[in-house]
Each structure stands twice: as C-alpha cells, then as structure tokens.
C-alpha cells in the first residue's frame, strides 16, 4: 500500500485528472486507515483507547500484565476486573497519569518504587486485591496523590511512617482488611488527610494514640470492629471531626466523656451496637450534632429527654431496634430544631405516648413504616404540617378512630396504609374507605366533636345552675317570701288609709287648708 501511494498521487499517474475534492477525500481516507491500524496495534483487545481524552479503559479484558503499547500521554488508566498479579516497569512509560484503577485484580505485592515516575498521579485504587503488606517505600514518587484506596485486601498491621511520603493525601481507605495493630506513628505526615476508613477490621480498641497526627481529619469510619467499650477522650486530637461512624462496633458501654472534645461533630452513627439505653449523658457533649443514627441497639424505650443537649439535632434515625416498644412523652423536648424522625422496622414498637411528638415546630418528615402500630392518634402531632409521611406496613386496625387519617390522605398524597383488621377490610387501602366502611355514625368526626361538646356544655350549665339554687336556696326562699309579704303589706296599708278618714273629715281638713275637695267615687 505504501508503495502505491506515491503512484496514485504522483505525476506518473494515469492522465485522467481527479477533481481536487476527490483527491482530498482519498488522502483523508488513507490517513485514517493508517491511523486506525497503528491504534489497533497499541490498544489491547477488549480495551477502549481514546487519544483525544487520553483515557484507556480495559475492564474484564483478561489482562495478566500491564500493557506497554499504550499512548505514553495517557492520563487516566482503568484496568478493573483483570488478572494482573504485579506492577512491573511498564508504569515508567506513562508519566502523565493522574488516575489509575487496578481494583479487582490479583495483586499480591507491589515492588518498591513501582510508582517512582508517577509524580502527577492523584488517585490510586488498589482495592479488592490480595495485598498482605505495604511499606513506606511502596508509595515513593506519589507526591501529588490525594486518594489512596486499599480496601478489601489482606493487610494486618500499619507500621510506623507508612504514609510519610503522601503529604497531600486527603482520603485513605483501609476498610475491610485484617488490621489488628496500628502504630502510634502510622499516620505520621498525613497533615492534609480529611477522610479515613478503618471499618470492618479486627481492631479491639479505638486507635486513639494515632489521632493527634491527623489534625485536619473531618470523617472517621471505624465501625464493624470489636471495641465493646469507648473510654474517656477516645477521639482526642480530632478537633475538626465532622462525621463519625461507629456502626457495628460491638459497643455495649460508652464512658461519660468518650465524645469530649468533638465540638464540631455534625453526624454520628451508633447503629448496630449493643447499647441497652440511649447514652444521653455521653451525647450531651455534642452540642452541634445535626444527624444521629442509633437503631439496631437493645434499648426498649426512648425515655423523657433522651437527647437532652442536642439542640441542633435535625435528623434522628432509629431503624431496626428489635427491643423498642415505646416512645415516652417529652422524648424530644430538647430537640426543637428537629426536621426528620425515622422510626422504621421496629417490630415491637406499637406505642407513642400522646404529646411525644407535640411541640416540634420544624418537624416535616416522619417515617413510621414497618412497625407494630395498630392505630394512629390525631393528637400525636400536627399531621397537616408534614411534607413527608410514611406509615406503610403496619398492622393497622381500620375503624372510626382513624377516619381522620383517611380524610388527611384524601387531601394530601403523603402515604399508603393498608388495613390488617378487621378481616372484611384486610388488604384494603385506607384511602379508599369512607365513614360507612369504617363504622362511623357520622360522616365527619368534627360534627361528632361539636355535638359532644354541646351536650357536655349543656350538662355542665344545668348542673351549675342547680348547684347554685341548692346552695343559696335559703336566700331565694326568703327573697320570694319578702316579695309576697311586701305586696300584702302595701295592699293592707292602702285599705287602712282609706278607712282612717271619713268623707266629712276629709272635707273639713281640706277646708282648713284651702284645698279644693276632690270628689270621691266609690268603685
């Protein structure tokens, strides 16, 4: 082909003249064929290579070694789900790499200085491999690295100065390994670290001595370990911590001052532990806490002022608390800023005391699904103020007591409720049931309330009037008697007055006083 090219476009070509546009198109076509041929040679089978964006993706391509024929200018290399067992010298050809993903391969070890030429690399993902150990020389050259993912490997310990060369590292994921020992200086040099995952390992205590070296840490995930106990000042030195995940840490006891010093903590996860009571006193140190997840524990009651001191709490999640049976009145009395309450999948929870959810002006999201509620009381809270309501999967008894809820559901499309009882209404949607279906004598519960109120008021009024008459019966009797007596006395006086003077006497008296006599007519 290369020999024919000059002849096609040379002066020695046949005398037939090609149009300029056709000639240009042929040139472009041949150039494209040549380029694609070269690319096919450099891009391994099963890979996608883009020389415009400098991205190479080789997922499930059955590669067992790093390809060495790629474009040297590539910046993003994805080699997930292959069979690569080691990192060899091939990396030295790709000095512009910024992102490398070698997750889900068969890496057993990483030779020293494997990344010595990757000074521009920012993210390195080595998760889901078989790495059993790394040293501080493993990461030499990674001066720009901000994310290192070693999750799901076989690491057992973190020696001193392991990450010293990673001065710009911001996120380190060491979760799902077999780490049981962490040297106090293991995190030395990680002054920029913001996120640390140590969850799902074999730690028996919180690695408190190593925390002061990470003064910028904002997120710490240490759940799914075997702590059982948190001592005082367990997180000393983490003055900027915002998120703390202790879920599944086997905690059964928390010291009174375990959370002391966490003045900036906003999100705390204590789910899936063995707490027999809500740690009210311990939580009171977290005055700026906004989200608390505390389900899957062993407490049976959310008691009065359980979250005292958490005045900034906005979201509370109690999901899967298998022993929870009751929410006491005043449980959230100190949490006036709360916006979301999740009480879900608590299979024994069938009672919320009246007033437990009253007085929460900012409550907009209420999740009560998958509990044991047989009914819902209109007096629990201001239901009309809610924006999100979920009441599904409860064994609800559909009767006149929840007609108000049916009316609410007709006005606001918030939730679905299906009847469990009585049997004629089983599996029917409450939204589709009317007053007659629910056995109500009046179609509107407000009419019932007004009628009852009027009857009660009438009884009270009549009772009060009767009581007053009974109490002051003597005075009433005397008043009536005086009235009758006075009336008789007036009549008698008039009669006597008429009898006192005769007609002649009256005329004589009138003459003496020059009074014109008035004729008297007998009636």
C-alpha positions in Angstrom: 0.0 0.0 0.0 2.8 2.4 0.9 4.5 1.8 -2.5 1.3 2.5 -4.4 0.5 5.7 -2.6 3.0 7.9 -4.5 1.9 6.5 -7.8 -1.7 7.3 -7.2 -1.0 11.0 -6.5 2.3 11.5 -8.5 2.8 13.0 -11.9 3.4 9.5 -13.3 -0.2 8.5 -12.6 -2.6 8.0 -15.5 -3.5 11.0 -17.5 -7.0 11.0 -16.0 -7.4 14.1 -13.8 -9.1 13.7 -10.5 -11.2 16.5 -9.0 -9.5 18.3 -6.1 -12.2 17.4 -3.7 -12.0 13.7 -4.6 -8.2 13.8 -4.2 -8.5 15.4 -0.7 -11.1 12.8 0.4 -8.8 9.9 -0.7 -5.9 11.4 1.2 -8.0 11.7 4.4 -9.4 8.1 3.9 -5.9 6.6 3.6 -4.6 8.6 6.5 -7.5 7.4 8.6 -6.8 3.8 7.7 -3.2 4.2 8.7 -4.0 5.8 12.0 -6.6 3.2 12.9 -4.1 0.4 12.1 -1.5 1.9 14.4 -4.1 2.4 17.2 -5.2 -1.2 16.8 -1.6 -2.3 17.5 -1.2 -0.1 20.6 -4.7 -0.7 22.2 -5.0 -4.3 23.6 -8.0 -6.4 22.6 -11.0 -5.7 24.8 -9.8 -2.2 25.7 -11.1 1.2 24.7 -8.4 3.8 24.0 -9.2 7.4 23.4 -6.3 9.5 22.2 -8.3 12.7 22.4 -9.2 12.5 26.1 -6.2 10.4 27.0 -8.3 7.7 28.6 -7.8 3.9 28.4 -10.3 1.5 29.8 -9.6 -2.2 30.0 -12.4 -3.9 32.1 -12.7 -7.6 32.1 -10.1 -7.8 29.3 -8.3 -10.9 30.8 -5.1 -8.9 31.1 -2.4 -10.6 33.2 0.2 -7.8 32.8 0.2 -4.1 32.4 0.1 -3.1 28.7 3.2 -1.4 27.4 1.9 -0.3 24.0 -0.5 2.4 25.1 -0.2 6.1 24.3 2.6 7.5 26.6 0.5 10.6 27.1 -2.5 8.8 28.7 -3.8 10.5 31.9 -6.5 8.0 33.0 -6.0 4.3 33.1 -8.7 1.9 34.2 -7.8 -1.8 34.5 -10.6 -3.1 36.7 -11.5 -6.8 36.8 -8.5 -8.4 35.2 -5.8 -10.9 36.2 -2.8 -8.7 36.8 -0.6 -10.1 39.5 2.1 -7.5 39.9 3.0 -3.9 39.0 6.1 -4.0 36.7 8.3 -1.5 35.0 5.6 -0.7 32.4 4.4 2.2 34.6 7.6 4.1 33.8 6.3 4.8 30.2 3.2 6.7 31.5 4.5 9.7 33.4 1.4 11.8 32.8 -1.0 9.5 34.6 -3.4 11.3 37.0 -5.9 8.4 37.7 -5.2 4.7 38.0 -7.7 2.0 38.9 -6.3 -1.5 39.4 -9.1 -2.8 41.6 -10.4 -6.3 41.4 -7.2 -7.9 40.1 -4.8 -10.5 41.6 -2.1 -8.2 43.1 -0.2 -10.0 45.8 2.6 -7.4 46.3 3.8 -4.1 44.9 7.6 -3.9 44.2 9.5 -1.0 45.8 9.4 2.3 43.8 6.8 1.0 41.4 5.3 4.5 41.2 8.6 6.4 41.2 7.7 8.2 37.9 4.1 9.0 38.7 4.6 12.4 40.2 1.3 13.6 38.7 -0.8 10.8 39.9 -3.7 12.0 42.1 -5.9 8.9 42.6 -4.7 5.3 43.0 -7.3 2.5 43.5 -5.8 -0.9 44.6 -8.9 -2.2 46.3 -10.2 -5.8 46.0 -6.8 -7.4 45.6 -4.7 -9.7 47.7 -2.1 -7.4 49.1 -0.9 -8.5 52.5 1.7 -5.8 53.2 2.9 -2.4 52.1 5.8 -0.3 53.2 6.7 3.4 53.2 8.8 2.7 50.1 5.8 1.3 48.2 4.4 4.8 47.6 7.6 6.7 46.8 7.2 9.2 43.9 3.5 9.8 44.6 4.0 13.4 45.5 0.6 14.6 44.2 -1.6 11.7 45.4 -4.8 12.8 47.1 -6.8 9.5 47.1 -5.4 6.0 48.1 -7.8 3.1 48.1 -6.6 -0.2 49.7 -10.0 -1.5 50.7 -10.6 -5.3 50.7 -7.1 -6.6 50.9 -5.3 -8.7 53.5 -3.4 -6.0 55.4 -2.8 -7.0 59.0 -0.9 -4.0 60.5 0.1 -0.4 59.9 3.7 0.2 60.8 5.4 3.5 61.7 5.7 6.1 59.0 3.8 4.0 56.4 2.4 7.0 54.6 5.1 9.6 55.3 5.7 10.4 51.6 2.0 11.1 50.9 1.9 14.7 52.2 -1.0 15.7 50.0 -3.2 12.7 50.7 -6.8 13.7 51.6 -8.6 10.3 51.5 -7.3 7.0 52.7 -9.5 3.8 52.6 -8.2 0.9 54.7 -11.6 -0.7 55.3 -12.3 -4.5 55.0 -8.8 -5.7 55.8 -7.4 -7.7 58.7 -5.8 -4.8 60.6 -5.4 -5.5 64.3 -2.4 -3.3 65.1 -1.8 0.4 64.3 1.4 2.0 65.3 1.0 5.4 67.0 3.1 7.0 64.2 1.5 5.1 61.4 -0.3 8.2 60.1 2.7 10.5 60.5 2.9 13.1 57.7 -0.8 13.0 56.8 -1.4 16.6 57.7 -3.9 17.1 54.8 -5.9 13.9 55.4 -9.7 14.6 55.5 -11.3 11.1 55.3 -10.1 7.9 56.9 -11.8 4.4 56.6 -10.7 1.8 59.2 -14.1 0.0 59.3 -14.5 -3.8 59.1 -11.1 -4.7 60.5 -10.0 -6.6 63.7 -9.4 -3.6 66.0 -10.2 -4.2 69.6 -9.8 -0.6 70.7 -10.0 2.8 69.1 -6.5 3.8 67.9 -6.6 7.0 70.0 -2.8 7.5 70.2 -2.6 7.9 66.4 -5.3 10.5 66.1 -3.3 13.7 67.1 -1.3 13.3 63.9 -4.4 13.9 61.8 -5.5 17.3 62.9 -7.4 18.0 59.7 -9.5 14.8 59.7 -13.2 15.5 59.0 -14.5 12.0 58.6 -13.6 8.8 60.5 -15.2 5.4 59.8 -14.3 2.8 62.4 -17.4 0.7 62.6 -17.5 -3.1 62.2 -14.7 -3.7 64.6 -14.7 -5.1 68.2 -14.4 -2.2 70.5 -17.1 -3.1 73.1 -16.1 0.0 75.2 -15.3 3.6 74.5 -13.0 5.2 77.1 -12.9 8.9 78.1 -11.5 11.2 75.3 -11.5 8.3 72.8 -11.1 10.7 69.9 -8.7 13.2 71.4 -6.9 15.3 68.8 -9.7 15.2 66.2 -10.9 18.7 66.8 -12.2 19.2 63.3 -14.1 15.9 63.0 -17.5 16.3 61.4 -18.6 12.7 60.7 -18.0 9.7 63.0 -19.2 6.3 62.0 -19.2 3.7 64.8 -21.9 1.4 63.4 -21.4 -2.3 64.1 -18.5 -1.7 66.5 -20.0 -4.1 69.2 -20.3 -1.3 71.7 -22.1 -2.1 74.9 -20.6 0.6 77.1 -19.6 4.2 76.4 -17.8 6.3 79.0 -19.4 9.6 80.1 -16.7 11.7 78.4 -16.0 9.4 75.4 -17.0 12.2 73.0 -15.4 15.0 74.8 -13.6 17.4 72.5 -15.7 16.7 69.4 -17.1 20.2 69.3 -17.6 20.2 65.5 -19.2 16.8 65.1 -22.3 17.0 62.9 -23.0 13.4 62.1 -22.8 10.4 64.4 -23.7 6.8 63.6 -24.1 4.4 66.6 -26.4 1.9 64.8 -26.0 -1.9 65.1 -24.3 -2.0 68.5 -25.3 -3.4 71.9 -26.5 -0.3 73.8 -29.2 -1.2 76.4 -30.0 2.5 76.9 -29.7 5.7 74.9 -26.4 7.3 76.0 -28.0 10.6 76.9 -25.2 12.0 79.1 -22.5 11.0 76.6 -24.3 12.6 73.7 -24.8 15.9 75.6 -21.1 16.8 74.7 -22.1 17.0 71.0 -23.9 20.4 71.1 -23.5 20.9 67.3 -24.7 17.4 66.3 -27.3 17.5 63.4 -27.7 13.8 62.5 -27.9 10.8 64.8 -28.4 7.2 63.7 -28.9 4.9 66.7 -31.1 2.0 65.5 -30.3 -1.7 65.8 -29.5 -1.4 69.5 -31.1 -3.1 72.6 -32.9 -0.2 74.3 -36.6 -0.8 74.9 -37.8 2.8 75.4 -37.0 6.3 74.2 -37.2 8.0 77.5 -38.0 11.5 78.6 -35.3 13.9 77.4 -33.3 11.1 75.8 -31.5 13.6 73.6 -31.0 16.4 76.0 -28.5 18.9 75.0 -28.8 18.2 71.3 -30.5 21.5 70.5 -29.2 21.5 66.9 -30.4 17.9 66.1 -32.2 17.9 62.7 -32.4 14.2 61.8 -32.9 11.2 64.1 -32.9 7.7 62.7 -34.0 4.7 64.9 -34.3 1.8 62.5 -34.3 -1.9 63.3 -34.4 -1.5 67.1 -35.7 -5.0 67.9 -36.4 -4.3 71.6 -38.0 -0.9 71.2 -41.6 -0.8 72.4 -42.4 2.8 73.4 -41.7 6.4 72.9 -42.3 8.5 76.0 -43.9 11.9 76.2 -41.2 14.5 76.2 -38.6 12.3 74.5 -37.7 15.1 72.1 -38.4 18.0 74.4 -34.9 19.5 73.9 -34.8 19.0 70.1 -37.0 21.9 68.8 -35.0 22.1 65.5 -35.6 18.5 64.5 -36.9 18.2 61.0 -36.8 14.4 60.3 -37.7 11.5 62.6 -37.3 7.9 61.3 -38.8 5.2 63.4 -38.8 2.2 61.0 -38.6 -1.6 61.1 -39.0 -1.7 64.9 -41.2 -4.8 65.0 -42.3 -4.4 68.7 -43.0 -0.6 68.6 -46.7 -0.2 68.9 -47.0 2.9 71.2 -46.2 6.5 71.1 -47.4 8.4 74.1 -49.6 11.4 73.5 -47.5 14.5 73.3 -44.3 12.7 72.4 -44.2 14.5 69.0 -46.0 17.7 70.0 -44.2 21.0 70.2 -41.7 20.3 67.3 -42.3 23.3 65.1 -39.8 22.2 62.4 -40.8 18.6 62.0 -41.5 18.0 58.3 -40.5 14.4 57.7 -41.9 11.5 59.7 -41.2 7.8 58.8 -43.2 5.2 60.8 -43.2 2.3 58.4 -42.8 -1.4 59.3 -43.6 -1.1 63.0 -46.3 -2.7 65.1 -48.8 0.3 65.1 -52.4 -0.8 65.2 -53.7 2.7 65.1 -52.5 6.3 64.8 -53.7 9.1 67.1 -54.7 12.5 65.7 -53.3 14.1 68.9 -49.7 12.8 68.4 -48.7 15.8 66.3 -49.7 18.4 63.7 -50.1 16.0 60.8 -51.1 18.7 58.4 -47.7 20.3 58.7 -45.8 17.3 57.4 -44.3 17.2 53.9 -43.2 13.6 54.0 -45.1 10.9 55.9 -44.7 7.1 55.6 -46.9 4.8 57.5 -46.9 1.6 55.4 -46.5 -2.0 56.5 -48.1 -1.6 60.0 -50.8 -4.0 61.3 -53.4 -1.2 61.2 -57.0 -1.7 62.5 -59.3 0.3 60.3 -62.1 1.7 62.3 -63.7 5.1 63.1 -60.7 6.1 65.2 -58.6 6.7 62.0 -61.3 8.3 59.9 -59.3 11.5 60.3 -56.3 9.8 58.7 -58.4 8.7 55.7 -59.6 12.3 55.3 -56.0 13.6 55.5 -54.8 11.1 52.9 -57.6 12.2 50.6 -56.3 15.8 50.8 -52.6 15.2 50.9 -51.0 12.4 49.0 -48.4 11.5 51.7 -48.5 7.8 52.3 -50.3 4.5 51.8 -51.9 2.5 54.5 -53.5 -0.9 54.1 -55.8 -2.5 56.6 -54.9 -5.6 58.6 -58.1 -5.7 60.7 -61.0 -6.3 60.7 -61.0 -9.2 58.3 -63.6 -7.8 55.8 -61.2 -4.8 55.3 -58.0 -6.8 55.2 -55.5 -5.5 52.5 -57.8 -2.7 51.5 -56.4 0.8 51.2 -57.4 3.2 53.9 -57.5 6.0 51.3 -60.5 4.2 49.5 -62.6 3.8 52.7 -65.3 6.1 53.8 -67.1 6.7 57.1 -69.6 4.0 56.5 -66.8 1.5 55.7 -65.1 2.4 59.0 -68.3 2.1 61.0 -68.7 5.7 61.9 -72.2 7.0 62.8 -71.4 10.5 61.5 -69.5 11.2 58.3 -67.5 14.0 59.8 -65.6 13.5 63.1 -65.8 17.2 63.6 -69.5 17.0 63.8 -69.2 14.3 66.4 -66.9 16.5 68.4 -69.1 19.6 68.2 -72.2 17.5 69.2 -70.4 16.0 72.2 -69.1 19.4 73.1 -72.6 21.0 73.1 -74.0 18.1 75.1 -71.3 18.3 77.7 -71.6 22.1 77.9 -75.4 21.9 78.4 -75.0 19.3 81.2 -72.3 21.4 82.9 -74.5 24.6 82.6 -77.6 22.9 84.1 -75.6 21.2 86.8 -74.0 24.6 87.8 -77.4 26.3 87.9 -78.9 23.5 90.0 -75.9 23.7 92.4 -76.3 27.5 92.8 -80.0 27.1 93.5 -79.3 24.4 96.1 -76.5 26.4 97.7 -78.5 29.6 98.0 -81.9 28.0 98.5 -82.5 29.8 101.9 -81.8 33.2 100.4 -84.0 32.5 97.4 -86.8 31.4 99.7 -86.5 34.5 101.9 -86.5 36.7 98.8 -89.6 35.2 97.5 -91.3 35.4 100.9 -90.3 39.1 101.3 -91.7 39.8 97.9 -95.1 38.3 98.8 -95.1 39.9 102.3 -94.4 43.3 100.9 -97.1 43.0 98.3 -99.6 42.1 101.0 -98.4 44.9 103.3 -98.9 47.5 100.6 -102.5 46.3 100.0 -103.3 46.4 103.7 -101.9 49.9 104.1 -104.0 51.2 101.3 -107.0 49.7 102.9 -106.3 51.2 106.3 -105.6 54.6 104.7 -109.0 54.6 103.1 -110.6 53.7 106.5 -108.7 56.3 108.6 -110.6 59.3 107.3 -114.3 59.7 106.7 -115.7 61.8 103.9 -116.7 64.5 106.3 -113.3 64.6 108.0 -111.6 64.8 104.7 -113.9 67.8 103.6 -113.2 69.6 106.8 -109.4 69.1 106.6 -109.5 70.3 103.0 -111.4 73.5 104.0 -108.9 74.2 106.7 -106.0 74.1 104.3 -107.9 75.7 101.5 -107.7 72.6 99.5 -110.3 72.1 96.9 -112.1 68.9 97.7 -111.8 66.1 95.1 -115.0 64.2 94.7 -114.6 60.6 95.7 -116.2 58.0 93.6 -116.8 54.6 95.1 -115.6 51.8 93.0 
